[in-house]
Amino acid sequence: MDHVYIETSSDDAGKAVGSRLREARIARSYSLEDLALATGLTEAEISAIEVGTSIDALHIERIEHALC
């Protein structure tokens, strides 16, 4: 998966990143629970990123690494 670059000043950017990560998770048949176990994040943290309410760059990086 390509690295995701984030523009923190835009809510739309956060939603776009989250949507892309969610699509990648689903394409790899990962549930939220699977990805939480693989990243050490909680399901709530991952869900917040996927819906665009969180754009924590370190969490996004951990998710990217787990999905590669």
Beta strands, then each sheet from edge to edge (+ up, - down):
end
